[in-house]
Amino acid sequence: MSKTIERRTFIKSGVAASIALSTAPAILQGKDDRKVKLGIIGIGGRGTGMLKTTMRLPNVSVTAVCDTFPRNLKAAQDLVEKTQGERPDGYGDHELSYLDLLERDDLDGVVICTPWELHIPMTIAAMKAGKYAATEVGPASSVDECWELVNTYEETRVPCMLLENYCYFRYNMAVLNMIRQGLFGELIHCTCGYGHDLRERIVLGKGTGPTAKGEGDYRSTHNEHRNGELYPTHGFGPIAQCLNIQRGNRIQHLTSTASKSRGLSQWSKDNLDSSHKRRNIRWNQGDIVTTTLKCFNGETVVMTFDTRLPRPMSFMYQVQGTAGMWMQDGDSSSKEKSVIYLDGKSPKHQWEPFGPFQEKYEHPLWKSYLHEAETAGHGGTDFLELREFVACIRNQSLPPIDAYDAAAWMAIAPLSEASISTGSAPIAFPDFTDGAWMTNKPIFGLT
């Protein structure tokens, strides 16, 4: 039986209409004074940053932390105790310790900052435990686990949120604001990607987990054994909002092509001793992966994944419509590389700096929280996404980047692998909404 049929049968049965009160988040049961109590799962480099940002949110307390690396766990507990005055309970005796954390009846939600392959399984476990879940980004391991994520949400009706902070960059939200006001006309084509020199990180690892730097980490493993668009959501997330993916539009199919793999091997030869055990790894991942997406409404999107060659950082954003286009070839700090051209308004055939347009069309969310956000991580985006996650818990509302978004954006990875393995053949894209995309309305950036 197909996944779609299973879901239709399930929804029709009405079993998915609500969640049992006994498994609902504590805040929904009226057990506290509206303070949101969170648990953090995974306290490495990224998890520590998110922990610090979480504790900056008003009326939020971190009551439990989980990490299987004792040094990380203790550092997290010390940080929370120093900041909040109370030491959180710690979990980490074994690889399934996060399940013990999820059994607590005093947690309203969890923030998941673990290695890529654990994001979806842990999010599913959190929803089954009745806890709102916010998960960090990464690639799905399979399309099947994306379906399981969606099916679990429809069974439990416990929301989850994908923490795609790139959707919250000021320039991305300003561009989205302009699109919604019609300044680019009808959108035709977009580009995006992830260009970042991560050769040393991929070969040797970051050194925040149970293995010391030099032993590799989860990124190393994925690059050694997979070959596809392995980090799709940073690039595609903001573009998906511009194109109303899952809400009036959807991805119809994709094709992916991978270049040969040379960058990591060359870096290893140039930087590691001949006796180093990571010097002669056979890397499966191609250096450059190019993925083309075709949307149901006719738009095209070209994604580029480029982390294994020397280069400056770039997200390769471009939005092009019948009335103009915007382009940024740099990271979030490269304002001088962000340009715009509006037909009939810009000097003919000449780019204009985007800075004045960003100020003029500043998104209302940034206008409201500019001061608080600017002093937080990743240019304020971490603050904004965690603030929205907590607001969803407090208001018993759905997140702006939900289970359907997470499934579609993260599924690009295994679908691109399938295309590459079949000679860049077109791969049909699953409809995780079971047709609801046709009537769903945009929600991101509207609250």
C-alpha positions, 0 to 999 in steps of 0.5 A: 500500500502506498504512503499516500493511501495509508495517510488518506485512510488514517486521516479519514478514520478520524483517529488523528484529530487530537492528542491525548491529554496525558501526553500533551505538553505541560503548558497545554494542561495548565500546570504552570504559570505560562513559563515554557520549560524546555529540554536541549538534546545535543550540546556540541558547538551548535547546541551550546550556541542554541542553548545560550540563545534559548536562555535569553528568551523571556519566561523560558527555563531550561530544565533538562539537557542531554548529551552522551559526551560527559564534558559537553553535558557538564558544560551545559549544566554549568552554563544553565546553572550560572545563567538561570540559578538552577542546575538542569537535570542531565541525561547521557548515560547511553545513546537512548538517554534522550528517550528518558528526557522525553518521558518527563511530564514537566517539559513543554518542548525540546530543541534538537541539535544532534548529528544529522542522522538523528534529527528526524528520529529524535523529532519523531520520538518527541512528537510521540512523547507529546513534546513540541520539537524544534530540530536543527537542519540537515539532510534526511537519510531516506524518503521513508523517514520523511514520510514517517515524520509526516505520518507521526505528526498526523497521528499525534498532532504534536507540532514540530518545527525545522530550525532553518535560520536562513529563512530569518536573515534580514535580507531574505525576509526583506526580499520575501516582503517585496515579493509579496508586494509584487515588486518582482512580478511573477517569479520565474526562476531562482538559484540557491546553494551552500558554498563553504570551504569545509575541507578540514572539517569534513576530513578531520571533524570538528572535535566537539563530540565523543571523538577528538578532532582528527578522528572525523565526525558525522559530516565525514561519514556522510561525505564518505558514503553518500553522493548528493545534495547533502545540505539542502535546507539553508539554500532552499528554505528561503527560496521555498518561502518565496515560491510558496512551496507546500502552500499553493505550489510544490516541487514536481521533480528534480534532477541532480548531477555530481562532479568527480571527487577530488577536493578532499583527497587533495587537501588530505595529501597537502595537509596530512602526514603520509601515516595519518589514518585519514589521509587516504580515505576514498570519498564518495561525495562529488565536489560539486552537486547541481540540482534542478527543481521543477515546480508545479506552477512552472518555476525552476530552481537551481541548487549548488552544493559546494563544500569540498573545494577552496572558495569564499562562503556564498549562498548563491541566492537569486530571485528572478521574476517578470519585473526584476531580480535580486541576487546575493553572492556572498554570506550574510555579512556581504552586503556589498554583494547584494544587488537588485534590478527592477524593470523600469525603476533601476537604471537600465540594465544596471544593478543597484545596491540592495541596502536601501531596499532592505531598509525600505522593505524591512520585514515587520518581524525585524522591525519589532525585534531588531535590537534583541536579534542583532546581539544573538547568533547567526546575525539574529536568526537564531533568536527569531526562530527560537522565539517563534518556536516558544511562542507556538508552544505558549499559544498552542499554535502551529509553527511557521516551518512545520513537519511538511516543510521539514519533510519536503526540504530534507527529502531533497538529499536522498532524492538527489542521491537517487537521481545521481545514481541513475545517471541524473534521471528525473525523480518525481517528488513526493507530495507530503501534503496529500494534495493539501498544498493546493489550498494551503495558505502561506504562514511564514513571516505572517505572524 
